[in-house]
Amino acid sequence: MEKYKIGNDFCKAIANDSSYEKYVLSSSSSKSKVQGRLNYVYEELSKYVDRNKK
């Protein structure tokens, strides 16, 4: 298993993404909103890791 260091570039990219507000900043605790938050972060992390594979 490879290890990855998540840097500020990833954090800045998410913070500047319009979907960030839709999913992560929502104060709703409904199942669909929580699921959306988790899916959003997972998808963005997956893309980040795929781009940074050696």
PDB file of N, H, CA, C and O in Angstrom:
ATOM      1  N   MET A   1       0.845  -1.174   0.000  1.00  0.00           N
ATOM      2  CA  MET A   1       0.000   0.000   0.000  1.00  0.00           C
ATOM      3  C   MET A   1       0.891   1.238   0.000  1.00  0.00           C
ATOM      4  O   MET A   1       1.804   1.372   0.814  1.00  0.00           O
ATOM      5  N   GLU A   2       0.603   2.123  -0.921  1.00  0.00           N
ATOM      6  H   GLU A   2      -0.140   2.015  -1.583  1.00  0.00           H
ATOM      7  CA  GLU A   2       1.369   3.365  -1.013  1.00  0.00           C
ATOM      8  C   GLU A   2       0.840   4.385  -0.020  1.00  0.00           C
ATOM      9  O   GLU A   2      -0.346   4.404   0.310  1.00  0.00           O
ATOM     10  N   LYS A   3       1.753   5.236   0.452  1.00  0.00           N
ATOM     11  H   LYS A   3       2.716   5.220   0.184  1.00  0.00           H
ATOM     12  CA  LYS A   3       1.357   6.306   1.354  1.00  0.00           C
ATOM     13  C   LYS A   3       1.366   7.627   0.601  1.00  0.00           C
ATOM     14  O   LYS A   3       2.215   7.857  -0.261  1.00  0.00           O
ATOM     15  N   TYR A   4       0.426   8.483   0.929  1.00  0.00           N
ATOM     16  H   TYR A   4      -0.263   8.296   1.629  1.00  0.00           H
ATOM     17  CA  TYR A   4       0.321   9.785   0.292  1.00  0.00           C
ATOM     18  C   TYR A   4       0.277  10.862   1.356  1.00  0.00           C
ATOM     19  O   TYR A   4      -0.327  10.697   2.415  1.00  0.00           O
ATOM     20  N   LYS A   5       0.923  11.952   1.053  1.00  0.00           N
ATOM     21  H   LYS A   5       1.414  12.086   0.192  1.00  0.00           H
ATOM     22  CA  LYS A   5       0.846  13.115   1.929  1.00  0.00           C
ATOM     23  C   LYS A   5      -0.135  14.085   1.276  1.00  0.00           C
ATOM     24  O   LYS A   5       0.041  14.489   0.127  1.00  0.00           O
ATOM     25  N   ILE A   6      -1.149  14.444   2.015  1.00  0.00           N
ATOM     26  H   ILE A   6      -1.292  14.117   2.949  1.00  0.00           H
ATOM     27  CA  ILE A   6      -2.143  15.381   1.492  1.00  0.00           C
ATOM     28  C   ILE A   6      -1.692  16.774   1.874  1.00  0.00           C
ATOM     29  O   ILE A   6      -1.578  17.111   3.052  1.00  0.00           O
ATOM     30  N   GLY A   7      -1.439  17.570   0.862  1.00  0.00           N
ATOM     31  H   GLY A   7      -1.531  17.296  -0.095  1.00  0.00           H
ATOM     32  CA  GLY A   7      -0.913  18.903   1.094  1.00  0.00           C
ATOM     33  C   GLY A   7      -1.966  19.987   1.007  1.00  0.00           C
ATOM     34  O   GLY A   7      -3.154  19.721   0.821  1.00  0.00           O
ATOM     35  N   ASN A   8      -1.502  21.204   1.144  1.00  0.00           N
ATOM     36  H   ASN A   8      -0.538  21.420   1.295  1.00  0.00           H
ATOM     37  CA  ASN A   8      -2.389  22.362   1.090  1.00  0.00           C
ATOM     38  C   ASN A   8      -3.073  22.507  -0.259  1.00  0.00           C
ATOM     39  O   ASN A   8      -4.172  23.055  -0.344  1.00  0.00           O
ATOM     40  N   ASP A   9      -2.429  22.019  -1.319  1.00  0.00           N
ATOM     41  H   ASP A   9      -1.536  21.574  -1.250  1.00  0.00           H
ATOM     42  CA  ASP A   9      -3.040  22.141  -2.640  1.00  0.00           C
ATOM     43  C   ASP A   9      -4.395  21.425  -2.686  1.00  0.00           C
ATOM     44  O   ASP A   9      -5.340  21.918  -3.302  1.00  0.00           O
ATOM     45  N   PHE A  10      -4.482  20.272  -2.037  1.00  0.00           N
ATOM     46  H   PHE A  10      -3.714  19.872  -1.537  1.00  0.00           H
ATOM     47  CA  PHE A  10      -5.751  19.549  -1.997  1.00  0.00           C
ATOM     48  C   PHE A  10      -6.798  20.337  -1.205  1.00  0.00           C
ATOM     49  O   PHE A  10      -7.941  20.490  -1.636  1.00  0.00           O
ATOM     50  N   CYS A  11      -6.387  20.826  -0.054  1.00  0.00           N
ATOM     51  H   CYS A  11      -5.459  20.702   0.296  1.00  0.00           H
ATOM     52  CA  CYS A  11      -7.308  21.589   0.799  1.00  0.00           C
ATOM     53  C   CYS A  11      -7.806  22.846   0.098  1.00  0.00           C
ATOM     54  O   CYS A  11      -8.990  23.175   0.168  1.00  0.00           O
ATOM     55  N   LYS A  12      -6.905  23.543  -0.571  1.00  0.00           N
ATOM     56  H   LYS A  12      -5.943  23.275  -0.628  1.00  0.00           H
ATOM     57  CA  LYS A  12      -7.294  24.763  -1.284  1.00  0.00           C
ATOM     58  C   LYS A  12      -8.230  24.450  -2.441  1.00  0.00           C
ATOM     59  O   LYS A  12      -9.177  25.192  -2.700  1.00  0.00           O
ATOM     60  N   ALA A  13      -7.960  23.342  -3.141  1.00  0.00           N
ATOM     61  H   ALA A  13      -7.190  22.740  -2.931  1.00  0.00           H
ATOM     62  CA  ALA A  13      -8.809  22.958  -4.265  1.00  0.00           C
ATOM     63  C   ALA A  13     -10.231  22.670  -3.800  1.00  0.00           C
ATOM     64  O   ALA A  13     -11.192  23.086  -4.446  1.00  0.00           O
ATOM     65  N   ILE A  14     -10.366  21.969  -2.698  1.00  0.00           N
ATOM     66  H   ILE A  14      -9.584  21.631  -2.173  1.00  0.00           H
ATOM     67  CA  ILE A  14     -11.707  21.677  -2.175  1.00  0.00           C
ATOM     68  C   ILE A  14     -12.387  22.957  -1.696  1.00  0.00           C
ATOM     69  O   ILE A  14     -13.565  23.180  -1.977  1.00  0.00           O
ATOM     70  N   ALA A  15     -11.652  23.789  -0.981  1.00  0.00           N
ATOM     71  H   ALA A  15     -10.695  23.607  -0.753  1.00  0.00           H
ATOM     72  CA  ALA A  15     -12.245  25.022  -0.443  1.00  0.00           C
ATOM     73  C   ALA A  15     -12.732  25.948  -1.551  1.00  0.00           C
ATOM     74  O   ALA A  15     -13.674  26.715  -1.348  1.00  0.00           O
ATOM     75  N   ASN A  16     -12.101  25.884  -2.716  1.00  0.00           N
ATOM     76  H   ASN A  16     -11.336  25.261  -2.881  1.00  0.00           H
ATOM     77  CA  ASN A  16     -12.479  26.746  -3.843  1.00  0.00           C
ATOM     78  C   ASN A  16     -13.478  26.091  -4.790  1.00  0.00           C
ATOM     79  O   ASN A  16     -13.852  26.683  -5.803  1.00  0.00           O
ATOM     80  N   ASP A  17     -13.907  24.890  -4.474  1.00  0.00           N
ATOM     81  H   ASP A  17     -13.604  24.410  -3.651  1.00  0.00           H
ATOM     82  CA  ASP A  17     -14.857  24.161  -5.309  1.00  0.00           C
ATOM     83  C   ASP A  17     -16.281  24.542  -4.890  1.00  0.00           C
ATOM     84  O   ASP A  17     -16.598  24.559  -3.700  1.00  0.00           O
ATOM     85  N   SER A  18     -17.120  24.841  -5.853  1.00  0.00           N
ATOM     86  H   SER A  18     -16.863  24.827  -6.820  1.00  0.00           H
ATOM     87  CA  SER A  18     -18.494  25.256  -5.529  1.00  0.00           C
ATOM     88  C   SER A  18     -19.285  24.145  -4.829  1.00  0.00           C
ATOM     89  O   SER A  18     -20.223  24.428  -4.083  1.00  0.00           O
ATOM     90  N   SER A  19     -18.916  22.906  -5.063  1.00  0.00           N
ATOM     91  H   SER A  19     -18.155  22.676  -5.670  1.00  0.00           H
ATOM     92  CA  SER A  19     -19.594  21.791  -4.397  1.00  0.00           C
ATOM     93  C   SER A  19     -19.293  21.746  -2.909  1.00  0.00           C
ATOM     94  O   SER A  19     -20.051  21.158  -2.138  1.00  0.00           O
ATOM     95  N   TYR A  20     -18.204  22.356  -2.504  1.00  0.00           N
ATOM     96  H   TYR A  20     -17.587  22.833  -3.131  1.00  0.00           H
ATOM     97  CA  TYR A  20     -17.825  22.385  -1.092  1.00  0.00           C
ATOM     98  C   TYR A  20     -18.950  22.969  -0.247  1.00  0.00           C
ATOM     99  O   TYR A  20     -19.343  22.391   0.767  1.00  0.00           O
ATOM    100  N   GLU A  21     -19.456  24.102  -0.666  1.00  0.00           N
ATOM    101  H   GLU A  21     -19.137  24.572  -1.489  1.00  0.00           H
ATOM    102  CA  GLU A  21     -20.549  24.736   0.087  1.00  0.00           C
ATOM    103  C   GLU A  21     -21.794  23.869   0.085  1.00  0.00           C
ATOM    104  O   GLU A  21     -22.484  23.758   1.099  1.00  0.00           O
ATOM    105  N   LYS A  22     -22.079  23.262  -1.040  1.00  0.00           N
ATOM    106  H   LYS A  22     -21.519  23.352  -1.864  1.00  0.00           H
ATOM    107  CA  LYS A  22     -23.287  22.454  -1.162  1.00  0.00           C
ATOM    108  C   LYS A  22     -23.275  21.271  -0.196  1.00  0.00           C
ATOM    109  O   LYS A  22     -24.286  20.979   0.442  1.00  0.00           O
ATOM    110  N   TYR A  23     -22.136  20.593  -0.087  1.00  0.00           N
ATOM    111  H   TYR A  23     -21.314  20.830  -0.605  1.00  0.00           H
ATOM    112  CA  TYR A  23     -22.082  19.378   0.721  1.00  0.00           C
ATOM    113  C   TYR A  23     -21.472  19.566   2.103  1.00  0.00           C
ATOM    114  O   TYR A  23     -22.051  19.126   3.096  1.00  0.00           O
ATOM    115  N   VAL A  24     -20.339  20.199   2.181  1.00  0.00           N
ATOM    116  H   VAL A  24     -19.869  20.557   1.374  1.00  0.00           H
ATOM    117  CA  VAL A  24     -19.587  20.230   3.425  1.00  0.00           C
ATOM    118  C   VAL A  24     -20.053  21.311   4.384  1.00  0.00           C
ATOM    119  O   VAL A  24     -20.076  21.089   5.594  1.00  0.00           O
ATOM    120  N   LEU A  25     -20.420  22.458   3.878  1.00  0.00           N
ATOM    121  H   LEU A  25     -20.402  22.639   2.895  1.00  0.00           H
ATOM    122  CA  LEU A  25     -20.818  23.539   4.768  1.00  0.00           C
ATOM    123  C   LEU A  25     -22.286  23.488   5.175  1.00  0.00           C
ATOM    124  O   LEU A  25     -22.739  24.300   5.981  1.00  0.00           O
ATOM    125  N   SER A  26     -23.013  22.553   4.629  1.00  0.00           N
ATOM    126  H   SER A  26     -22.644  21.893   3.974  1.00  0.00           H
ATOM    127  CA  SER A  26     -24.418  22.427   4.989  1.00  0.00           C
ATOM    128  C   SER A  26     -24.554  21.991   6.440  1.00  0.00           C
ATOM    129  O   SER A  26     -23.865  21.078   6.894  1.00  0.00           O
ATOM    130  N   SER A  27     -25.446  22.650   7.156  1.00  0.00           N
ATOM    131  H   SER A  27     -26.006  23.392   6.787  1.00  0.00           H
ATOM    132  CA  SER A  27     -25.640  22.299   8.556  1.00  0.00           C
ATOM    133  C   SER A  27     -26.669  21.182   8.730  1.00  0.00           C
ATOM    134  O   SER A  27     -26.912  20.730   9.849  1.00  0.00           O
ATOM    135  N   SER A  28     -27.263  20.745   7.643  1.00  0.00           N
ATOM    136  H   SER A  28     -27.065  21.112   6.734  1.00  0.00           H
ATOM    137  CA  SER A  28     -28.271  19.695   7.717  1.00  0.00           C
ATOM    138  C   SER A  28     -27.634  18.374   8.132  1.00  0.00           C
ATOM    139  O   SER A  28     -26.521  18.048   7.719  1.00  0.00           O
ATOM    140  N   SER A  29     -28.348  17.630   8.944  1.00  0.00           N
ATOM    141  H   SER A  29     -29.252  17.894   9.279  1.00  0.00           H
ATOM    142  CA  SER A  29     -27.839  16.324   9.366  1.00  0.00           C
ATOM    143  C   SER A  29     -28.678  15.191   8.784  1.00  0.00           C
ATOM    144  O   SER A  29     -28.649  14.064   9.278  1.00  0.00           O
ATOM    145  N   SER A  30     -29.422  15.503   7.733  1.00  0.00           N
ATOM    146  H   SER A  30     -29.446  16.418   7.331  1.00  0.00           H
ATOM    147  CA  SER A  30     -30.217  14.449   7.104  1.00  0.00           C
ATOM    148  C   SER A  30     -29.280  13.412   6.490  1.00  0.00           C
ATOM    149  O   SER A  30     -28.136  13.714   6.150  1.00  0.00           O
ATOM    150  N   LYS A  31     -29.777  12.204   6.354  1.00  0.00           N
ATOM    151  H   LYS A  31     -30.707  11.959   6.630  1.00  0.00           H
ATOM    152  CA  LYS A  31     -28.954  11.113   5.838  1.00  0.00           C
ATOM    153  C   LYS A  31     -28.370  11.453   4.463  1.00  0.00           C
ATOM    154  O   LYS A  31     -27.198  11.180   4.206  1.00  0.00           O
ATOM    155  N   SER A  32     -29.162  12.035   3.600  1.00  0.00           N
ATOM    156  H   SER A  32     -30.114  12.257   3.809  1.00  0.00           H
ATOM    157  CA  SER A  32     -28.692  12.341   2.251  1.00  0.00           C
ATOM    158  C   SER A  32     -27.585  13.399   2.270  1.00  0.00           C
ATOM    159  O   SER A  32     -26.647  13.322   1.475  1.00  0.00           O
ATOM    160  N   LYS A  33     -27.682  14.378   3.161  1.00  0.00           N
ATOM    161  H   LYS A  33     -28.443  14.440   3.807  1.00  0.00           H
ATOM    162  CA  LYS A  33     -26.648  15.416   3.248  1.00  0.00           C
ATOM    163  C   LYS A  33     -25.346  14.846   3.797  1.00  0.00           C
ATOM    164  O   LYS A  33     -24.266  15.161   3.295  1.00  0.00           O
ATOM    165  N   VAL A  34     -25.445  14.009   4.823  1.00  0.00           N
ATOM    166  H   VAL A  34     -26.321  13.753   5.230  1.00  0.00           H
ATOM    167  CA  VAL A  34     -24.242  13.397   5.401  1.00  0.00           C
ATOM    168  C   VAL A  34     -23.606  12.477   4.360  1.00  0.00           C
ATOM    169  O   VAL A  34     -22.385  12.472   4.197  1.00  0.00           O
ATOM    170  N   GLN A  35     -24.411  11.716   3.673  1.00  0.00           N
ATOM    171  H   GLN A  35     -25.402  11.719   3.805  1.00  0.00           H
ATOM    172  CA  GLN A  35     -23.914  10.830   2.628  1.00  0.00           C
ATOM    173  C   GLN A  35     -23.254  11.648   1.518  1.00  0.00           C
ATOM    174  O   GLN A  35     -22.210  11.258   0.994  1.00  0.00           O
ATOM    175  N   GLY A  36     -23.851  12.765   1.165  1.00  0.00           N
ATOM    176  H   GLY A  36     -24.699  13.082   1.590  1.00  0.00           H
ATOM    177  CA  GLY A  36     -23.282  13.637   0.144  1.00  0.00           C
ATOM    178  C   GLY A  36     -21.928  14.184   0.564  1.00  0.00           C
ATOM    179  O   GLY A  36     -21.010  14.256  -0.254  1.00  0.00           O
ATOM    180  N   ARG A  37     -21.790  14.570   1.825  1.00  0.00           N
ATOM    181  H   ARG A  37     -22.535  14.512   2.489  1.00  0.00           H
ATOM    182  CA  ARG A  37     -20.508  15.075   2.330  1.00  0.00           C
ATOM    183  C   ARG A  37     -19.428  14.009   2.226  1.00  0.00           C
ATOM    184  O   ARG A  37     -18.335  14.264   1.718  1.00  0.00           O
ATOM    185  N   LEU A  38     -19.743  12.819   2.709  1.00  0.00           N
ATOM    186  H   LEU A  38     -20.630  12.613   3.121  1.00  0.00           H
ATOM    187  CA  LEU A  38     -18.765  11.732   2.679  1.00  0.00           C
ATOM    188  C   LEU A  38     -18.388  11.356   1.252  1.00  0.00           C
ATOM    189  O   LEU A  38     -17.211  11.160   0.949  1.00  0.00           O
ATOM    190  N   ASN A  39     -19.370  11.256   0.387  1.00  0.00           N
ATOM    191  H   ASN A  39     -20.326  11.415   0.633  1.00  0.00           H
ATOM    192  CA  ASN A  39     -19.103  10.922  -1.015  1.00  0.00           C
ATOM    193  C   ASN A  39     -18.258  11.991  -1.688  1.00  0.00           C
ATOM    194  O   ASN A  39     -17.344  11.683  -2.452  1.00  0.00           O
ATOM    195  N   TYR A  40     -18.568  13.244  -1.401  1.00  0.00           N
ATOM    196  H   TYR A  40     -19.311  13.494  -0.780  1.00  0.00           H
ATOM    197  CA  TYR A  40     -17.812  14.347  -1.992  1.00  0.00           C
ATOM    198  C   TYR A  40     -16.336  14.274  -1.610  1.00  0.00           C
ATOM    199  O   TYR A  40     -15.463  14.337  -2.475  1.00  0.00           O
ATOM    200  N   VAL A  41     -16.063  14.142  -0.324  1.00  0.00           N
ATOM    201  H   VAL A  41     -16.773  14.091   0.378  1.00  0.00           H
ATOM    202  CA  VAL A  41     -14.673  14.090   0.142  1.00  0.00           C
ATOM    203  C   VAL A  41     -13.978  12.853  -0.410  1.00  0.00           C
ATOM    204  O   VAL A  41     -12.824  12.933  -0.830  1.00  0.00           O
ATOM    205  N   TYR A  42     -14.651  11.726  -0.416  1.00  0.00           N
ATOM    206  H   TYR A  42     -15.588  11.660  -0.074  1.00  0.00           H
ATOM    207  CA  TYR A  42     -14.066  10.491  -0.957  1.00  0.00           C
ATOM    208  C   TYR A  42     -13.713  10.652  -2.435  1.00  0.00           C
ATOM    209  O   TYR A  42     -12.616  10.287  -2.857  1.00  0.00           O
ATOM    210  N   GLU A  43     -14.623  11.186  -3.205  1.00  0.00           N
ATOM    211  H   GLU A  43     -15.515  11.482  -2.862  1.00  0.00           H
ATOM    212  CA  GLU A  43     -14.375  11.363  -4.646  1.00  0.00           C
ATOM    213  C   GLU A  43     -13.207  12.317  -4.891  1.00  0.00           C
ATOM    214  O   GLU A  43     -12.349  12.048  -5.733  1.00  0.00           O
ATOM    215  N   GLU A  44     -13.173  13.418  -4.164  1.00  0.00           N
ATOM    216  H   GLU A  44     -13.870  13.637  -3.480  1.00  0.00           H
ATOM    217  CA  GLU A  44     -12.089  14.384  -4.351  1.00  0.00           C
ATOM    218  C   GLU A  44     -10.743  13.794  -3.926  1.00  0.00           C
ATOM    219  O   GLU A  44      -9.732  14.021  -4.590  1.00  0.00           O
ATOM    220  N   LEU A  45     -10.724  13.055  -2.846  1.00  0.00           N
ATOM    221  H   LEU A  45     -11.546  12.870  -2.306  1.00  0.00           H
ATOM    222  CA  LEU A  45      -9.484  12.408  -2.414  1.00  0.00           C
ATOM    223  C   LEU A  45      -9.033  11.371  -3.437  1.00  0.00           C
ATOM    224  O   LEU A  45      -7.840  11.260  -3.721  1.00  0.00           O
ATOM    225  N   SER A  46      -9.968  10.617  -3.988  1.00  0.00           N
ATOM    226  H   SER A  46     -10.937  10.707  -3.757  1.00  0.00           H
ATOM    227  CA  SER A  46      -9.634   9.620  -4.999  1.00  0.00           C
ATOM    228  C   SER A  46      -8.998  10.270  -6.220  1.00  0.00           C
ATOM    229  O   SER A  46      -8.002   9.771  -6.745  1.00  0.00           O
ATOM    230  N   LYS A  47      -9.567  11.372  -6.669  1.00  0.00           N
ATOM    231  H   LYS A  47     -10.376  11.777  -6.242  1.00  0.00           H
ATOM    232  CA  LYS A  47      -8.992  12.090  -7.815  1.00  0.00           C
ATOM    233  C   LYS A  47      -7.600  12.607  -7.486  1.00  0.00           C
ATOM    234  O   LYS A  47      -6.692  12.526  -8.313  1.00  0.00           O
ATOM    235  N   TYR A  48      -7.429  13.136  -6.285  1.00  0.00           N
ATOM    236  H   TYR A  48      -8.167  13.202  -5.613  1.00  0.00           H
ATOM    237  CA  TYR A  48      -6.139  13.671  -5.850  1.00  0.00           C
ATOM    238  C   TYR A  48      -5.077  12.570  -5.845  1.00  0.00           C
ATOM    239  O   TYR A  48      -3.967  12.772  -6.337  1.00  0.00           O
ATOM    240  N   VAL A  49      -5.415  11.429  -5.298  1.00  0.00           N
ATOM    241  H   VAL A  49      -6.316  11.265  -4.899  1.00  0.00           H
ATOM    242  CA  VAL A  49      -4.468  10.313  -5.229  1.00  0.00           C
ATOM    243  C   VAL A  49      -4.143   9.820  -6.635  1.00  0.00           C
ATOM    244  O   VAL A  49      -2.979   9.568  -6.946  1.00  0.00           O
ATOM    245  N   ASP A  50      -5.149   9.681  -7.479  1.00  0.00           N
ATOM    246  H   ASP A  50      -6.094   9.886  -7.226  1.00  0.00           H
ATOM    247  CA  ASP A  50      -4.917   9.219  -8.857  1.00  0.00           C
ATOM    248  C   ASP A  50      -3.983  10.166  -9.607  1.00  0.00           C
ATOM    249  O   ASP A  50      -3.122   9.716 -10.362  1.00  0.00           O
ATOM    250  N   ARG A  51      -4.146  11.460  -9.406  1.00  0.00           N
ATOM    251  H   ARG A  51      -4.846  11.825  -8.792  1.00  0.00           H
ATOM    252  CA  ARG A  51      -3.271  12.429 -10.083  1.00  0.00           C
ATOM    253  C   ARG A  51      -1.833  12.377  -9.585  1.00  0.00           C
ATOM    254  O   ARG A  51      -0.904  12.703 -10.324  1.00  0.00           O
ATOM    255  N   ASN A  52      -1.650  11.965  -8.328  1.00  0.00           N
ATOM    256  H   ASN A  52      -2.404  11.700  -7.729  1.00  0.00           H
ATOM    257  CA  ASN A  52      -0.328  12.003  -7.719  1.00  0.00           C
ATOM    258  C   ASN A  52       0.375  10.657  -7.640  1.00  0.00           C
ATOM    259  O   ASN A  52       1.405  10.530  -6.977  1.00  0.00           O
ATOM    260  N   LYS A  53      -0.179   9.647  -8.317  1.00  0.00           N
ATOM    261  H   LYS A  53      -1.015   9.750  -8.855  1.00  0.00           H
ATOM    262  CA  LYS A  53       0.507   8.352  -8.341  1.00  0.00           C
ATOM    263  C   LYS A  53       1.776   8.485  -9.147  1.00  0.00           C
ATOM    264  O   LYS A  53       1.842   9.215 -10.136  1.00  0.00           O
ATOM    265  N   LYS A  54       2.776   7.762  -8.698  1.00  0.00           N
ATOM    266  H   LYS A  54       2.723   7.170  -7.895  1.00  0.00           H
ATOM    267  CA  LYS A  54       4.075   7.830  -9.395  1.00  0.00           C
ATOM    268  C   LYS A  54       4.143   6.822 -10.505  1.00  0.00           C
ATOM    269  O   LYS A  54       5.156   6.734 -11.198  1.00  0.00           O
TER     270      LYS A  54
END
